[in-house]
Amino acid sequence: MNRKLKVLYITSENTTTSIPLELASYMSKSDKINLYVVTYYGQVVNEPKLGFSQGIIDLNISKSNLSRGIHQLNILIKEIKPDVIHVHHNLSALIAILIARFNKIKLVIKTEHNDHRFLKWYQKIFNIPILFLSDIVVCNSISTKKSFYPWEKLLVSEKAISIYNGINVHKILQFDNNEHRTEMRKKYSLNENERLFFCAARLIKQKNIENLIRAFSAASYENKNIRLLIAGSGDLFEHLMRLKKQLDHFNKIQFVGILPREEIFKLMNTVDFFVMVSWWEGFCNAIVEAMAASCPIICSDISTLHEVVGDETGSFVNPKSINSIKETILEFAAMDQIAVEKLGKKSFKRATELFDIESTANQYLHQYQKVYNREKKNNLYSGV
């Protein structure tokens, strides 16, 4: 097939933390496809725009205006006439899939990003037609695939595969130098003698930042030479700020807000450790990015993070136990530099060998082309 495939790639929001947009940015460089990137809700307020070679089409649909969303996506599909539609998040995915089938699009791919056991009730309902009508259902980890309910497994049958999320290792390593470390220490008033912990996450229930604040505040009573930076925003920001003021008597926790990706990577290359104590995850790109920056990891003792982090790059904690989190923070803070660097090298090795974004992009491009060419052999949907 000589001509390029036209791929209409539909995600939820235009945000600097969007994993689908990070992947789209990389795939847009391919000479195998023409990629049309669409965000259903558009640009997130107060965030810098992302740069893509072919641009992003922001539909700016209100969550309450379902008819406009249907109309706009129908117009796009009729105008672009894509060979492939790749969808991500529930509502926009459902609308796009229904319109795609009405317009007889040859291939629809759906990516699943999170543990299905923790989906909201309406997301579980949306998943019935989404999974049934998709040609391929890509799970971002084996754990995500295993989290499907029995009725979901019946719907997807052999259509479900696993492709890990990818990270841009080279971009992260650009900020691995003393100049950027000095810049970050000065900007955030970081003491050279402090052991620095970092968490980059949305401030939502899933990420369990409340227990992290409680544990870190308790740890600071026993070790004054620790500091925690938390990057991100979300619905719980005000609540978490009040909790910090109540518990953080030594002012060891800093909320640094929404940061450009480059600054996140600078901080990852500056701090000593990365911590994420989520209740659940589908994958967690932030952890893998920190691993690529040679950070030892403290994370939740959940199946997804065992799969992603492995057994040699840090420690697992009980996300329900403030004491478990606290004791591990103190254990890491007491490590000598040789031990920290040893763990960091293992983190870097795992991240770069298993989760490079080039591999992820190539696997998606392979699926686009393979199914489009109707090479539907028995091994087509074997796990990746």
N, C-alpha and C positions, 0 to 999 in steps of 0.2 A: 504494500500500500504506500503510494508516494506522498499523497497529501497529508498534512498534519491533522491530527484529531482535534476537534473543537471541544473543549471541556468547560462546562459551566460549573463553577465551584462556589457553593453557597454556604456561608457560615452566619453566625449570629451577629456579633458586634465587631466594629473596627476598633480594636484595642491593642495596646502594646504588649499585653500578656497573652494574646490569642495564639494558641498552639496551631490551629488550622491555618492561620495567616502566616505564621512562621514557615510552615511547610509549603504553602502556596508561593511564598517569596522565592523559595529555592526551586520549585518545579517550574516557575515561570521562565527560568533560564534555559529550560530544555528545548532542543530543536525538534522534539517529537510531537509537541502539542501546542495549540494556541489556548492559553488559559485565560478565562474571564472570571475574575474574582468579584463576588457579590457579598455584601453584608446586609442582612435583612433589617436590623435596627439602626445601622449606620455608626457614625463616629461617636465614641464615648466622650462625654463632656470632660473638658480640662485635660485631655490626653493629646500628646503630639501625634500628628498623622504619620502613618507608616509609608515608606517608599517602596513601590513595586514598579517594575519596568512597564507593565501594561496598565497600571492604575487599579484602583478599587472602585467598584460601583456601589455607592452607599444608597440604599433605597430609603432609609430613614422612615421606616414604617412604625407607627405607634402600636403598642401592644394591644390597644383596644380596637384597632381598625383592621379587623381581619379581612374585610372585603377589599380594602386597598392593597393589602399584601398579596392576595390572590390575583388581583388585576395586574399589579406591577410584575409579578413573577411570570404570569402568562404572556405579557407583552415581551419580556426579555427572552423567554424561551422561543417564542415565535420569530423574534428578530435574529437571534444568534443561531438558531437551529443547531444546537449542540449535538455531538455524537455521544457525549457522556455527560451526565449530571452527577456531581459528587456533593452530597449533603452531610451535615454534621448535627446540628442541634434540633431538638424535637419539633417545635412548631413550624419553623421555616422548612425543616426537612419534610414534614408531613405535607405541607402545601405544595412544595416543589415536586415531590414524588407523585402526588395525585395529578398535577398538571403535566408532568413528564409523561405519565402513562396515557393521559388523554391525547397528548401530542405525539405519541408513538416514538418516544426517545428510545434508542437501542439499549442503552446501559445506564443503570442507576446504581451508584455506590453509596453506602451509608457507613460512616465511621462512628463507632461507639467509644465514648471517652471516659465513662465512669462505671463504678460498681453498681450493677442493676438493683441490688438489694436496697440501695439507698435512694432510688429514684422517687420522685413525688408521685402521688396516685395518678394524676392526669398524664404524667410522662409514661407511666406503665400502660395506660389506655392508648395513648398515641402510638406506642411501640407495636401494637397489633398490626395495623395496616402498614406501618413503616417497614417492619421486618418482613412482612409477607410480600410486599411489592418491590423490595430491593433485590437486585441481581447478586450483589456481594455485600456482606456485612463485615466490615473490618473492625476488629477489636484492638485497642492500643496495648493490650497485654494479654497473656494467657489467663491471668486472674480475672480480667474483665469478661472474657469469654466464658469462664467457668461460673461467673456470677449470674448468668442467665437463668431465669426461672424455667421449669420443665416445659411449660407451654411455649416459651420463647424459643427453646431449643428445637421444638417440633416445627415452629414456623421457619426457622433459618435452615434447619437440616444441615446439608453440606455447604451451604452458602457462606458460613461463618469462617473467617480466617483471622490470624493474628499478625499484625505488623506493628512493631514498636514505634512509638514516637521518636523523633530524631532531634538532635541538637546541633547547632552550628559551632563545632569545636574550634575552628580557626578564628571565628569572631571572638570567642571567649578568651583565647590565648593572646589576642592582640593587646589585652589589658594586663597581661602578666609581666609587669615591670615595676621597678622601684619608683619611677616618676608618678605613676598612677596611685601607687600605695601611699606615697607621701601626700598626694593631692587629697585622697579620701580621709586620711588621718587628720589632716588639717581642717578639712571641711566639716567633719563630724566631731571634732575635738576629741579624738581617740588617743588615749594614753598608751605609750609604747610598752608599758609594763602590764597592761590589761590583756587578758585572754578574750578575744572577740568572737562572739557568736552571732549568726545572721539567720534571719528567716524572711523569705520573700514569698508572700501568699496573699490571696484575697482574704479580707477580714470577715469571714463568714463562719457559720457553725461548723462546717465540715473540717476546717483547718485547726480547730481546737486551740486557738490562740489564748483563750482564757486560762486553760490549765498550764500553758507555757509561761504565762505571766506569773501565775501563782507559784510555779516551781522555781522560776528564775529569781523571783523576789525572795523566796525562802533560801535559795542557794547563796544569795548575796550577803546574808547574815553570817555565813561561814567562810566566804571568800570574797573580800572586797575588790579583788583585782579581776573582775569579770564584767563584761558589758554585752548587752543584747541589742542589736539593731533589727527593727521590723519594718520591712518595706511592703507597701500595698494599701489598698483601700477596700471599703465594703460596708455593708449594713451595720456591722457591729462596732464601727470605729468609736463612736461616742461612748458606748458601754465599756469598751476595752480601755479607753483613756481614763474613764472614771475608776476602773479597777486598778490601773497602774498608779494613779494618784493615791489610792487607798493603801496599796500594798508595797509599792516600790520606794521604800523610805530612804534608800541610798542613791536614788536616781540612776539606776544601772540599766534601765530600759529606755530606748529611744524609738519613737515612731518617726520614720523618715518620709512617709507618704508614697505617692506614685512616682516612680523614677523611670527615666528612659532606660531602654535595655542596656545601653552602653554603661550607664552608671551602676546598674545591677551587676554587670560583669566586673566592673572595677572593684566593687565591694567584695564580690566573691573571691577575687584574687588578693584581697587585702586581709580578710578576716581569717581566723584560725579554724573555725568550725561552722558547719551549717546544720540547722535544726528544724525538723518538721514533724509535728506530733499529731497529724491528722487522724480523725476518726476513721476515714476511709479514703481511698484513692483509686483512680483507674490506671494511673501511671505515675505522674508527678515529674514534669519537665524540670521544675526548679531544682529538685534534688540532683538530677543528672547534670544540669548545668554547673552546679556547685562541685560535683564530682570531677567534671572536666577542668575546673579551676583548682583541682587537687585539695579539696576540702574533705576532711573526715566528716562522717555523717552521723547525727543522732536522729533517729526517726522511729515511728510507731511500729510496734510488733504486729504487723498485719501482712497477709499473704502477698498483696501487691508489692509492697516495699521490700519484702524478702526477695521477690523475683527481680526487682529492678536494682536494688542496692547490693545484693549478694551478702555473703557472710564475713567478708574480710575488710570492709571499707569503713566500719564504724560500729555503732551499737544500737540495739533495738530496745525501746521502752514501752511499758504499758501506758497507752494514752489516757487511761482512766485514773492512773496513779500519779498524783502530784509528787509523791516521794520518789517513785521510780525515775521520773524525769529529773528531779532535783539531784538525786545521787549520781546520775549519769553526767549531768552538767558538771558537777564537782569533780568527778573522775576524769573527765576530759580536761578540765581546767588545770588539773594537777599533773598532766602528762609532760614529760620532757620533750624538747624540740625534736629529738631524733625519732621518738615514737610518733609524734604528729606528722612528721615528714614521711615516715614509713606508711602510715595509713593513707596519707594524701596521694602517694604514688600508686597505691592500689586503687584508690578512687579514680584517678586519672586513667589508668589502664583499662578498667572496666567500662568507663563512660565512652572512651574513644574506640574501643574494640566492638562494643555492642550497639551503641546508640547514635552513631553519626548520621546526620540528616541526609547525607547523600544516599546512604543505603535505604533509608525510609522512602525518599523520593523515587528512587529507582524501582522499588517494589510496587509503589502505587502506579507508576508509569507502565510497568509490566502488566499489571492487572487491567489497566485501561485498554492497552493494545491487545492483550490476549483474548479478552472476552469480546471486544469489538470484532476481532477477526473470527469469532465463533469457533475458537479452538477448544470447545467444551469437552475435554476428555475427562476420564474418571479421576485423574489426579489434579484437576484444575483447582479445586478448593482445599487442597491439602494445606495444613498449617504452615505458616511462614516462621 
